[in-house]
Amino acid sequence: RTFRKTINNSTSVGFVPTMGALHEGHLSLVREARANNDVVIASIFVNPAQFGKGEDLDRYPRQLEKDSELLKEVGVDHIFAPSSDLMYGKNHVTFVEPMGFGETNEGKSRPGFFRGVATVVTKLFNIVQPTNAYFGQKDAVQCVLIRRIVEDLDMDVNVKIMDTVRESDGLAMSSRNAYLTQEEREKAPVVYQSLCAAREVYDARFARGMDEVEADDLREVVESVLETEPMIKNVQYVSVDDLETMKPLDKVGNDGCVVSLACVLGSVRLIDNIVLR
């Protein structure tokens, strides 16, 4: 906070929060921030508050030196890499509880996750005080949550949501892709293929002059594609939700929707989504 006070109020500050283990998706956010702000700040912090019991907090990839070099190469001016003790002191008792997000399918799959996200994002925004903050669409519910926090708590931050960056075969880039074995990695594109199948159904219905699509039809086509891959051990959910609220839809009209899913391929949990409009 002391450093932040040295930056003139007329200077635009772009902020890219990360948990490290950087990939091209993160770096694309930094490039966008670099192109549109006077100063660019990135954070690297593996937030314990958003990991539940039995999740991968201890084995989450950590490579601070390598990540710092990558960030500098793409134009980051300052890196904020706090310790857990700094972010959550021994007497820390205050958390941000976003009502309703625990009832989304992702929230049900990861109890406490959105409370942890809401808390750390609020803290980071208070510390960095950015003009613009950049996030990837891959974490669909998180993007809606962050916009909700900023509006509800009257934060003076412009939230910029950028398209998901994908590998050449369609797999959404993610730090957790590093957990995939070679065989699992070869099969992983089926996740995006299932979402593309939903888009084909959506586009075809509207091309025939229909003014709405049953959400169940979109869910069923996603599930049917995922079922063709034996390495997918568990489809945790397929959701068809409102773009602004992430509340489930029964029918999808011209306003569109976001189709999102979580599944376990081999031993790795993958999430992805596609916006239909």
Disulfide bonds with the S-S distance in Angstrom:
none
